[in-house]
Amino acid sequence: MSLRIYVWFYLAFLAAPIIVIVLFSLHSSASLSFPFEGFSLRWYVELWVNQQIRLGIRNSAIVALATALTTGLIGSLGALAFPRLKRITRNAVSFASFAPIALPGFFLGISLVVLFAQVLMPLSLVTVTIAHVVFTLPFFVLAARTRIELFDLTLEEAARDLGAGPFQTFRLVTLPIIAPTLIGAAIMSFALSFDEFIITSFVIGTESTLPMVIWSMMRHTVTPVISAASTLALVVSFTMTAIAGLVFLHQQRAARRQRAAGGAG
């Protein structure tokens, strides 16, 4: 009984700040205080009218989409290479690939802004995209490897024995099997990029993404419009993460059914 109470308290502790932000985004009054005077969507209307916020949403979407596509391309090739490496090489490459996950965001931000300064690259959405690719790539490879390492390489050998070339084998055999995993990992990369703030703050230049707009507004005053913008970012990230989770769950079930069918055969 006490353990159950602890679990509910733990969940409430994690969810309380999020619930408060969502509630204040629906508050009919501009006052961020209790008790509530009523519910309204007026702050979401103001959110849509605010040109600065709309520009931030557009920039965040552009950067997140570019990050997901770039990470998907680079990460897919990297994840496919892992099972084919020797064990020692694979462990070394794995450690080097996942090192950015353990590094603080401000460290990556400082390192990247110094790099861009050295190569005389002006800070813009392009540098933000590059930074986000560095940030999300290890997560993509980690998520993709969980499925790709279970891939039966004998299927490729069978296709080559039947006369298929390397590209034809990849297109007709390998890609259809691992595509849902790669799509799920790319969606996760989109979610990670959309609301990234710390690294972005170092490499953004004069433009703004949604998290940067929210931070800029909070420096002056905290209003329900900020709560509405934060809730919007939360909904986008949660939705994309949930879709990615469903894709991974589908892949796991498909892999279990495949193994069960192979064992029965």
Phi and psi in degrees as a GROMACS rama.xvg file:
@    title "Ramachandran Plot"
@    xaxis  label "Phi"
@    yaxis  label "Psi"
@TYPE xy
-64.2486  -35.4885  SER-2
-66.0707  -39.06  LEU-3
-65.047  -41.2208  ARG-4
-62.8001  -40.6932  ILE-5
-62.3609  -41.7962  TYR-6
-62.3402  -44.6229  VAL-7
-65.8414  -37.984  TRP-8
-65.2724  -40.2945  PHE-9
-62.3036  -45.0908  TYR-10
-65.7311  -40.1049  LEU-11
-64.7671  -38.8346  ALA-12
-63  -39.3293  PHE-13
-73.3794  -37.6263  LEU-14
-85.9167  -21.6719  ALA-15
-55.6999  -49.437  ALA-16
-60.2562  -38.0655  PRO-17
-67.2225  -42.6807  ILE-18
-62.8607  -40.7429  ILE-19
-62.6615  -43.4722  VAL-20
-62.4533  -44.8668  ILE-21
-62.999  -42.5459  VAL-22
-63.6917  -43.7393  LEU-23
-67.5693  -25.5687  PHE-24
-70.729  -17.2281  SER-25
-106.868  6.67673  LEU-26
-73.8357  132.864  HIS-27
-72.9654  -21.4059  SER-28
-99.0492  155.516  SER-29
-78.5485  -7.85471  ALA-30
-79.2134  127.663  SER-31
-91.7902  67.9896  LEU-32
-150.645  159.91  SER-33
-95.9381  156.649  PHE-34
-78.9308  163.113  PRO-35
-72.4768  140.064  PHE-36
-95.6551  -7.90803  GLU-37
149.144  168.038  GLY-38
-107.435  144.703  PHE-39
-157.211  155.682  SER-40
-102.438  14.8362  LEU-41
-60.9765  -32.8289  ARG-42
-74.3603  -27.8922  TRP-43
-73.709  -31.8163  TYR-44
-65.9208  -44.9967  VAL-45
-63.7647  -33.9494  GLU-46
-60.7122  -42.396  LEU-47
-71.5004  -32.3671  TRP-48
-74.8476  -29.7157  VAL-49
-67.5289  112.537  ASN-50
-65.8007  -35.8792  GLN-51
-63.8421  -41.9507  GLN-52
-68.9069  -40.9417  ILE-53
-61.5217  -39.5314  ARG-54
-64.7948  -40.5189  LEU-55
-63.0171  -41.1591  GLY-56
-63.0052  -43.791  ILE-57
-62.4627  -46.0453  ARG-58
-63.726  -41.0301  ASN-59
-62.372  -41.0505  SER-60
-66.4704  -41.1703  ALA-61
-63.0873  -48.1981  ILE-62
-63.8304  -43.8179  VAL-63
-64.5634  -40.1392  ALA-64
-67.2048  -44.4349  LEU-65
-63.4372  -38.4939  ALA-66
-64.2905  -44.6039  THR-67
-62.7443  -42.3407  ALA-68
-68.4062  -44.8302  LEU-69
-67.2985  -45.1686  THR-70
-63.0179  -38.8936  THR-71
-61.1204  -42.083  GLY-72
-68.5012  -52.7015  LEU-73
-67.6421  -44.8691  ILE-74
-66.5708  -35.1659  GLY-75
-63.25  -45.4088  SER-76
-63.8149  -39.9556  LEU-77
-65.9936  -44.2777  GLY-78
-64.8338  -36.4959  ALA-79
-68.7596  -27.329  LEU-80
-77.4164  -27.3835  ALA-81
-56.7498  -50.3042  PHE-82
-63.639  -17.4298  PRO-83
-96.4001  -2.02463  ARG-84
-87.9335  156.028  LEU-85
-67.3756  157.925  LYS-86
-59.6099  -46.4872  ARG-87
-63.6894  -45.5872  ILE-88
-63.1486  -41.082  THR-89
-62.5548  -41.7166  ARG-90
-65.4966  -40.7447  ASN-91
-66.1623  -46.2633  ALA-92
-65.1539  -37.942  VAL-93
-62.0837  -43.8845  SER-94
-63.5863  -44.5354  PHE-95
-66.0606  -34.5444  ALA-96
-71.1529  -36.8121  SER-97
-93.4637  -1.60708  PHE-98
-57.4625  -40.0683  ALA-99
-58.9415  -24.6473  PRO-100
-64.8333  -36.2632  ILE-101
-82.3203  -13.6792  ALA-102
-82.439  141.506  LEU-103
-62.4156  149.3  PRO-104
-60.6848  -37.8338  GLY-105
-67.4275  -29.04  PHE-106
-67.3614  -44.8071  PHE-107
-62.7436  -40.8407  LEU-108
-61.7519  -46.595  GLY-109
-64.0841  -43.5271  ILE-110
-61.2999  -42.3784  SER-111
-71.5891  -39.2465  LEU-112
-67.5636  -33.7084  VAL-113
-66.4228  -42.0984  VAL-114
-60.8842  -46.3257  LEU-115
-63.5398  -34.8231  PHE-116
-67.286  -37.5006  ALA-117
-68.0697  -35.0712  GLN-118
-94.8058  8.99696  VAL-119
58.3879  38.8169  LEU-120
-95.6748  119.416  MET-121
-66.6781  144.144  PRO-122
-72.169  130.596  LEU-123
-162.046  -169.494  SER-124
-65.5681  -24.2126  LEU-125
-65.5738  -45.9571  VAL-126
-67.1644  -33.5732  THR-127
-62.9905  -43.6044  VAL-128
-62.3668  -44.2577  THR-129
-60.3541  -43.9981  ILE-130
-62.6162  -41.0743  ALA-131
-68.6778  -32.952  HIS-132
-64.0843  -43.8803  VAL-133
-60.1057  -39.0712  VAL-134
-72.1136  -42.4185  PHE-135
-89.934  -19.7131  THR-136
-56.464  -46.1399  LEU-137
-60.9142  -36.2518  PRO-138
-66.9341  -39.4551  PHE-139
-62.5021  -49.5653  PHE-140
-63.0343  -40.8696  VAL-141
-62.2479  -43.3134  LEU-142
-68.6293  -40.9012  ALA-143
-70.9576  -35.2655  ALA-144
-63.9806  -30.687  ARG-145
-59.4879  -28.4602  THR-146
-97.7814  -39.8475  ARG-147
-66.4539  -34.0322  ILE-148
-67.3593  -17.6129  GLU-149
-91.0162  -2.20723  LEU-150
-67.7743  133.715  PHE-151
-82.2533  105.966  ASP-152
-66.6766  -17.1846  LEU-153
-66.9208  -21.8476  THR-154
-64.9954  -39.3954  LEU-155
-66.8731  -40.9421  GLU-156
-62.7583  -39.3166  GLU-157
-64.8228  -39.9127  ALA-158
-64.783  -39.9443  ALA-159
-68.6638  -35.2835  ARG-160
-63.6937  -28.4943  ASP-161
-86.2492  3.63518  LEU-162
104.26  2.916  GLY-163
-77.3097  140.664  ALA-164
-79.7903  174.506  GLY-165
-57.8587  -47.2882  PRO-166
-68.064  -41.1891  PHE-167
-64.7164  -37.8563  GLN-168
-63.0702  -43.6961  THR-169
-64.539  -42.9584  PHE-170
-71.5183  -37.4323  ARG-171
-97.4865  -21.9666  LEU-172
-115.971  -59.2112  VAL-173
-69.0562  -52.7584  THR-174
-61.0364  -45.341  LEU-175
-60.042  -29.9443  PRO-176
-77.0096  -41.4733  ILE-177
-96.0893  -6.06626  ILE-178
-56.2507  -46.0781  ALA-179
-59.1817  -37.2512  PRO-180
-64.8549  -43.6277  THR-181
-65.2384  -38.7076  LEU-182
-65.3719  -43.3215  ILE-183
-61.8157  -41.786  GLY-184
-66.3395  -36.3884  ALA-185
-67.4055  -39.3186  ALA-186
-62.6706  -41.1934  ILE-187
-61.9695  -39.9068  MET-188
-62.578  -39.03  SER-189
-59.5468  -45.8299  PHE-190
-64.4176  -41.7262  ALA-191
-64.4905  -38.1508  LEU-192
-74.11  -37.0638  SER-193
-60.0216  -39.032  PHE-194
-112.783  18.5839  ASP-195
-70.1017  132.903  GLU-196
-120.557  -48.2557  PHE-197
-61.7845  -54.8457  ILE-198
-64.1863  -39.2089  ILE-199
-59.5435  -38.454  THR-200
-62.1355  -23.1579  SER-201
-84.3353  -30.0208  PHE-202
-120.385  15.0924  VAL-203
-80.853  -29.7132  ILE-204
73.4832  -138.043  GLY-205
-91.5793  -9.79045  THR-206
-89.6078  172.885  GLU-207
-138.192  142.054  SER-208
-102.545  174.899  THR-209
-59.0186  -47.3242  LEU-210
-59.164  -36.7015  PRO-211
-68.1257  -37.0536  MET-212
-65.0807  -44.0114  VAL-213
-61.4581  -44.4925  ILE-214
-62.6379  -41.5326  TRP-215
-62.9083  -40.9113  SER-216
-67.5205  -36.2204  MET-217
-69.7594  -21.3794  MET-218
-67.8723  -22.5363  ARG-219
-97.0391  -53.8586  HIS-220
-163.124  157.495  THR-221
-103.967  118.76  VAL-222
-125.732  165.452  THR-223
-60.6413  -21.9158  PRO-224
-62.1897  -38.4975  VAL-225
-64.7102  -40.4599  ILE-226
-62.5329  -39.1876  SER-227
-65.8068  -42.4492  ALA-228
-64.5774  -40.8395  ALA-229
-65.1781  -39.9175  SER-230
-64.1342  -38.8756  THR-231
-61.4276  -46.1642  LEU-232
-62.3459  -38.199  ALA-233
-63.2761  -44.4859  LEU-234
-63.4706  -43.7096  VAL-235
-61.9286  -48.7196  VAL-236
-65.1983  -42.783  SER-237
-65.2483  -41.9603  PHE-238
-63.8377  -46.6886  THR-239
-64.9808  -39.6765  MET-240
-66.0637  -39.6411  THR-241
-64.6597  -40.887  ALA-242
-63.1303  -44.2597  ILE-243
-61.2695  -41.241  ALA-244
-62.8202  -40.2477  GLY-245
-65.3819  -38.1741  LEU-246
-63.3464  -45.0911  VAL-247
-64.33  -39.5817  PHE-248
-63.7847  -41.4224  LEU-249
-61.9288  -41.2892  HIS-250
-65.2273  -40.9403  GLN-251
-62.9066  -42.5257  GLN-252
-66.1887  -39.5449  ARG-253
-64.6538  -39.4432  ALA-254
-65.8024  -39.7896  ALA-255
-65.4998  -41.1243  ARG-256
-64.9193  -37.553  ARG-257
-64.8339  -43.0948  GLN-258
-65.6343  -39.5056  ARG-259
-65.0755  -40.1837  ALA-260
-66.0048  -39.5571  ALA-261
-65.4636  -39.2597  GLY-262
-68.4696  -37.264  GLY-263
-68.8914  -33.2183  ALA-264
